[in-house]
Amino acid sequence: MMADENKTEEAVTAETETAVTNEQPAVADTPSEAAANQSPAQGAEGQPRQGRGRGGNREGGRGRGRGRRDDRRREEEDDGIIEKLVHINRVSKTVKGGKRFGFAALVVVGDGQGRVGFGKGKAREVPEAISKATAAARKKMIRVALKEGRTLHHDGKGHFGAGKVTVRTAPPGTGIIAGGPMRAVFESLGVADVVTKSVGTSNPYNMIRATFDALQDQTSPKSVAQRRGKKVADLLGRGGASEAEAEADAAAIAE
């Protein structure tokens, strides 16, 4: 009787050990459960090796990627400059293995108070192309004299290649009568009233260069008077206006 009971206990113990040995590990339903079920040794082996390339972060070291530099540069350049993306185009370069595609961006920047510039940049990605164009535009900003801070002092013409543009001063309330790339230039410049016309081409690069050619010819009565060694009232009084009116107009002129 005792022998039969001992055999029965041994059989139950053997079945239990077999079940424990053949038991399959539970499958985690979520990444968090998988991480919780993973042992420290498995975690060390299961983790992918961190990249040591140019953009990777080494353990205990500083990141060498461009993200931090871009953020720092964006914070430094956040100084009230108006940035407008005028045109973006996909370009390709033929190499031995095929074609490499990239992007070309055209950007206009200005402070809204008489300074404006434009630039272009190329890169494999759109954000990098825009940042290159913006940096180039900031380096080539020009000063344009404005009448009363809202319009141009006189009419002007500019051309570049096949593009020809005409810019005209306008009374208050006219608004910006311009389209496409030219509108972006005058909005960044801070002009509120102007009438423009573009003839000959619709290429945004040529239109902007022609517009800048016309803006670079803009002069103010103050600069002309300094160049000729006269007073502003003397120049304004030649149109038949009285001396008092000429002096009042000269005092109201803001460059």
LINHUMO-V44269 format. One record per backbone hydrogen bond with DSSP energy under -0.5 kcal/mol. CO is the residue of the C=O (numbers start at 0). NH is the residue of the N-H. E is the energy in kcal/mol with one decimal. If there is no record, write none. Layout:
# LINHUMO-V44269
CO_NH_E + CO_NH_E
This chain:
# LINHUMO-V44269
0_4_-1.8 + 1_5_-2.0 + 2_6_-2.1 + 3_7_-2.1 + 4_8_-2.2 + 5_9_-2.1 + 6_10_-2.1 + 7_11_-2.1 + 8_12_-2.2 + 9_13_-2.1 + 10_14_-2.1 + 11_15_-2.1 + 12_16_-2.2 + 13_17_-2.1 + 14_18_-2.2 + 15_19_-2.2 + 16_20_-2.2 + 17_21_-2.1 + 18_22_-0.5 + 19_22_-0.6 + 29_33_-2.0 + 30_34_-2.0 + 31_35_-2.0 + 32_36_-2.3 + 33_37_-0.9 + 38_42_-2.6 + 39_43_-1.8 + 40_44_-1.8 + 41_45_-3.3 + 42_46_-1.5 + 55_57_-0.5 + 55_63_-0.8 + 57_60_-1.8 + 65_69_-2.5 + 66_70_-2.2 + 67_71_-2.4 + 68_72_-2.6 + 69_73_-2.4 + 70_74_-2.1 + 71_75_-2.1 + 72_76_-2.0 + 74_77_-0.7 + 76_78_-2.3 + 81_109_-1.8 + 83_85_-0.7 + 83_107_-2.7 + 86_105_-2.8 + 88_103_-3.3 + 90_101_-3.2 + 92_94_-0.5 + 92_99_-2.9 + 94_97_-0.9 + 97_94_-3.2 + 98_100_-0.5 + 99_92_-2.4 + 101_90_-2.0 + 102_122_-2.0 + 103_88_-2.8 + 104_120_-1.9 + 105_85_-2.4 + 105_86_-1.4 + 106_118_-2.2 + 107_83_-2.7 + 108_116_-2.6 + 109_81_-4.0 + 113_143_-3.2 + 114_110_-1.5 + 114_111_-0.6 + 115_141_-3.3 + 116_108_-2.8 + 118_106_-2.6 + 120_104_-2.8 + 122_102_-3.1 + 124_128_-1.8 + 125_129_-2.3 + 126_130_-2.2 + 127_131_-2.1 + 128_132_-2.3 + 129_133_-2.5 + 130_134_-2.2 + 131_135_-2.2 + 132_136_-2.2 + 133_137_-2.1 + 134_138_-1.1 + 135_139_-0.7 + 136_139_-0.8 + 137_140_-0.7 + 141_115_-2.0 + 144_152_-0.5 + 145_147_-0.6 + 146_149_-2.0 + 146_150_-1.6 + 149_191_-2.9 + 149_192_-2.2 + 150_146_-3.4 + 155_166_-2.8 + 157_164_-2.9 + 159_162_-2.3 + 162_159_-2.3 + 163_198_-3.3 + 164_157_-2.2 + 165_196_-1.8 + 166_155_-2.7 + 167_194_-2.0 + 170_173_-1.5 + 174_176_-0.9 + 174_193_-2.5 + 175_177_-1.4 + 176_195_-2.1 + 178_181_-1.2 + 179_183_-1.3 + 180_184_-1.6 + 181_185_-2.1 + 182_186_-2.4 + 183_187_-2.0 + 184_188_-1.8 + 185_189_-1.5 + 185_190_-2.0 + 187_111_-2.1 + 188_113_-2.1 + 192_169_-0.6 + 193_176_-3.0 + 194_167_-2.3 + 196_165_-2.4 + 198_163_-2.4 + 202_206_-2.5 + 203_207_-2.2 + 204_208_-2.0 + 205_209_-2.3 + 206_210_-2.1 + 207_211_-2.5 + 208_212_-1.7 + 209_213_-1.7 + 210_214_-2.1 + 211_215_-2.1 + 213_216_-0.6 + 214_217_-1.4 + 219_223_-2.1 + 220_224_-2.4 + 221_225_-2.1 + 222_226_-2.0 + 223_227_-2.0 + 224_228_-0.9 + 224_229_-2.6 + 230_234_-1.3 + 231_235_-2.2 + 232_236_-1.6 + 234_237_-0.9 + 235_238_-0.9 + 236_239_-0.9 + 241_245_-2.4 + 242_246_-2.3 + 243_247_-2.2 + 244_248_-2.6 + 245_249_-2.3 + 246_250_-2.1 + 247_251_-1.5 + 248_252_-0.9 + 249_252_-0.5 + 253_147_-0.6 + 253_148_-0.6 + 254_145_-0.8
